[in-house]
């Protein structure tokens, strides 16, 4: 048997969909039925010597205005309560499952490190800081073998200089 709160939430969702479907027309009809609007006039004899009920309508409480305020207040209250319920749920969800950072895309990482099987954050165009400094120092970007060495030896570039012509092949 489902929890009564889950059943209530399902009903709230269904009712919200119905209200959403009807709300625009309802507000339009409320605006048309305000006292003094021609569609609100009933043209029944008022005993005041004419058929124009404007003076009588202006002195009566305006049901359409009250209904418009009521519907807006009800929706606003419901929204506030659902936001509060969501906040409580989020507090407990975070305690159970801390939010993980989003999965990185290839746009966030050095292209040379990605080809070599590593991940280093980009800093300069498509290169990370170490690869960019290597390029500035040596006049060329590091080869895949050099990047693999850098990854394997935790941030140490190889001591031997590799022929730049071998990199172009």
N, C-alpha and C positions, 0 to 999 in steps of 0.2 A: 504494500500500500504506500503510495507516494506521500512524502511529507506534506502537511497542510500548507506550509509556506511555499513549497514548489508549486502546488496547485493554485495558490493565491497569485503567485507571480505570473503563471500562465494566463489566468483570468485577467490580470492587470494588462498584460500584453495584448490580449484580444480586445479588451475595452479601449485601450489606447488607440488601436488600429481603427476601431469604429469611430471614436471621437475625431481622430485625424481626418477620416474620410468625410465626416459631416461638418467639421468645424467651419470651413470657409463659407459654406452656404448658410449655416446657422448665424454667423456673425453678420453676414449680409442681410439676412431677414431681420435680425435684431435692429440693425441700423434703419431699415425701412419701417419698422413698427414703433419707432420712438414717438412719443406724444408730439403732435404738431405736424408730423409727416403726413402727406395726403393718404397713404395706404393705411395709416393708423386711424383715420377718421371713420366713425361708424355711421354718421349722418342720421342717427336716431333723434327724434325730437327731444330737446333738452328742457323745454318749458321756458326758455329764455328769449323767446320771440324770434327765432330764426333757425336755419338748419346748419349753420356753421358752428361746429363743436370746438373750434380752436381755443376759445376762452375756457371751456370746461376741461379740455384735455390738458391745458397748461396748469390747471389747479390740482389735478389728480396726481398721485404718485405714479411715476413712469416705470411700469413693469419691465419694459424692454431695456432701459438703462440698468435697472437692478439685475436683470438676468445676464446682461453683458458683463457687469462687474463680477457676478457670482461665478460665471464660467471661467473668466480670466483668473480669479482668485483660486478656484479649485484646481486648475491646471498648474498654476504656480506652486501651490502647496504640494501637489503630487510630485512635481519635478524636484522640489527641495527635499522631499522625503526619499525619493529614489536616489538622489545624489548622496544623501547621508547614508543610505543602505549600501551603496556602491563603495563609499569611503571605508566603511567598516569591513566590508568583504575584502577590499584591497589591503587593508592593514593586516588582516589575518593571512591572506594569500602570500604576501611578502614574507611573513614570518615562516611560512611553510616552504615556499619556493622563492628564494631571492631572485630578483630579475637578473638575467644574463645580458651582457652587452650584445649588441647585434652582431651577426656573423660578418666578418670583414669581406669586402669585395676585392677583386684584383686591382681596382683603382686605388686602393689604400696602400699597396705594397710595392716595393722595388721590383721592377720587371726582371732584373738580373738575378735577384735572390729567388724569385718565384720559379724561374727556369732551372735554377740549381736545387730546388726543393726546399728552400728556406723562406722565411718571412721577416722582412725588415721594413718598417714604415717608411713611406716615401717622404723625401724632404725637398728634393730639387728635381723638378719635372717628373721623370719616371724613375729616378734613382734615389736610393736612400743616402743618408749622410756619409757612411763609410765608402760606398761606391763612388759617390760624387767626389769626395776628397781623393780617392785613389785616381780618378780620372784627371783631376787637376794636377796631382803630383806627378803622374806618369805620362800624361798627355794622351791617354786612351782609357776607355773603360776596362774594368777587369774582365778576364775571360771566364767562361763557365767553370773551368777547372780552378781558377783562383778564387772564385766565389765559393765553390764547394769546400776549398781549403779553409777559407775564412769561416764558414759555417762549422766545419768539423773541429777546428781548433779555436773555437769560441772567440772570434774577433781578432785573430792574427792572420795578417796577409802572408803569403809565402815569401821567403827570403830571396829565392832566385827570381831573376827577371825573365819573363817569358817573351819570346820574340813576337812583336806586334803583328808580323805577317802571318803567324800561325792563328792569330785571333780573327783575321779577316776571312779565313777559309770557310 
